[in-house]
Amino acid sequence: MTREELFEAVWTEPMITISSRYGVSGSYLARVCDSLNVPRPDRGYWAKKAVGKAPPTPELPMARSGEPTSWSSGDGILIRRSTSRPRPEPSSTRKGSAGRVRTHALIQGASAHFLKSRTTGKYAYLKPFKYHLVDITVSEAGLTHALEFGNALFLAMEEKGHHVFLQSNVSGHHSRPSVDPLDEQRKRPDRNPHYNLWAPGRLTIADVSGQQIGLAIVEVAKETVMRYVGNSTYIPDSQYRPKDVPFQYRGDNSWTTTREIPIGLLSLIAYSPHARVTLVEQWQETGKTSLAKRIPEIIAGIENMTTVLPALISDANRKMEAEVREWEEAHRRREIEDDRRRIHSSRKESSEQLDALIQHWALIRSRSDFLASLEAEVPGLPEPERGLLLQRLTLARELLGPLDPMPHFLQWRSPEDRYEPKNSDDFE
């Protein structure tokens, strides 16, 4: 069912009737409407319509980039909005009618999914089991801070008309740069210990004037000397107090190691999701300034990225098309060369088989001529010898088989029987 068909259906008959037809509940179908951004009647609409007091039917809004445009029974719901039916609100506030701070659809319910993680702990990055989440790489301690910043940033971008969503169908032409949380440039990029960090199954995308910008929120890491205090636990050496740890892990019985641990500060990475375009901007918190206070600056920087992005994508597409053509030409050359090799081989094999058949037939003819010469001498032999010789000649003829060359020739396979060229036009 397309958005247009669903819109027509929910304003023609009650939701309970439509939902029973598709084998789902009315509340589920309501969430499908929200997922497809399809307005639906308020409670009591059909009673008002029965007495001629129903409000006019609204218009179906245009689908925004990244939103689903159809649904079928059994499909999941890709997007659930922060409110069931978005209503106009002043752009000067991000709070609802009850004064509560709104929650963006990508942030709603995300905390619980992130906390269901393969790894936990104060000094470890979360690795949630769920992959279709907003692109946030943080520790458990930094999760709330990251979600609050992400919510504020996404709502501010939505207010400026920049839709933020999860890219549902990521093709091979889209990619996300690898995340390195280290707060300074790494001397050896290949020695990144965070190579196995959690990565989302879908990109977090901001649609800015028709151009897509990927967004990733990362908690910064810093190289820190960590001390072992027992029970498979390490703490920063600066926090180590001998009296606070078991006796067996004090003094010489303890040891230190250097690790990169999250430190609570956030970094926002904005990038082009086009696999062939390298365009990355980064904003990082300091101990004095939070990213939340720099949201207007961040949005302006993202908007500036979209001014250069079309030219970079166009150039990347041209290079990709040239590479595809070059690959196709090289592949065709390989096929033509393979055709030549196999045609030569088939002709050689066919010729060798024909020579073998001719030689075999010549041998049969020579044997037949030999027997014929013996048969010519039989009448001049004495009677006792004549009978014995005729008997032996009959056995020899049976052993020799038929003298017709046609069965032998039909065994021959021509070059065309052995191989048909794939690029026959190139050999005309």
Phi, psi and omega in degrees: 000127179279170177302317182296319180292319178295318178300314180297321183291313186289342176261004179255324180215161184300153182299324183296327179290316182292318183295321179294329179294327182259003175073031178231169179278163178295323180291325177294316179296328176296321178290328174298317177301317179295322180297322181269004182057049179252118176299143179227158183297146174286167178299134180089002183298317185289328175293320178293323181293328181295333180253012175077023181243018181287144176292160180295152178290128180287172176271151177282118180292156178292143176288133179273162183301133178091347179279148175292150182241002178205164179211146173224154182303128182104341178285153174281169177262117187282324185229131171238123188281163181290336174230151186295321178225105184303134178243151178298141176215155182299139180287353183278354182222152175247018183253151179282184184294333180270007179084003181274146179292130178293155177242127179292152183303323182286339182268334184299121178076002184289328185302314182297322180292320180294326182285342172277080194240155174289330180234143176222174179123158186292332187245024180233148175280140180290143175230080184297152178289329180278136183255336181272071181230165175301147186283088180227126179241101186214171171272171178299323181292330183264003186296312183299316180299317181293318180295321179295318178293316179300318179298314180296319181293314183294319179295320179296321179290320177299321179297332178269007177088012180259102185289133179246127186206173173266129178289111189281327183239088182274116180271180179292351180270001179244146179205165179237130180296150178295145185262127174238105185288350185305138186279000177220167183294132182279132181290326179236094182302333182283354180258028181288114181286352182261025182299335184257026177296154176299139176230139184290154177281341178228144181283144172272116190240139170251124178270108183245105180054041178085355178256140183262132177234126177279146181233136177220129178256125186230136173278130185290145177246153179223141177295125187223139175282121183247142181245138179281130183234022178092165177057038179058032185241136173242143174230158176304136183299332180293339180263002185286127175230114185308325184289344183268358183240158178304151185302323185290350180246025176259156174060232184290346181277356177249166180211165182236157175211158180260126179226160175262114184240150178294142186240011174092346179272146184255153174228135176253126177250120174251132187212163173276126179284354178293127187297336184260004183245123176258099179217109185225133172235147184221137175236132186231140177287155170239177179294341183258333187233128177268157179292331181301326179283349182254014184303314177302319178296320181295315181297320178297321178295320178295319178297324177293327178299323183289345179285331180259346186296316182303318180294321179293319179294318179299316179295319179295320179295321178297316180296320180294318178297320178295320178294321179296315179298318179297319179294317180297318178295317179296320179296320179293320178298320178294321179294319179296317179295321178294322176300312180301316182296316183285328175295315178300317181294319181294321178295318179297314181295321179295318179296318180295320179295318180297317177300319181294321178294318179296317179296320179295318179295321178298321178295318178297318180297320180294322177294319179296318178297322179298315179294323179297321179294324177293319179299328179292335181271349184300315183302332182275359182271155175299158187301313181301316181290326183299315181297316180297317181294318178299322178297317180291322178296324178296317178297321180294319178298319178297320178293325181291329179082187183294149181263002180288125181284344186300314179302325178291319182292326181293344176284347184284138177249124180287166177303323180292329176291330183279323184205131176253119183300143176281334182239060185296333181296333183280358182241009179284000000 
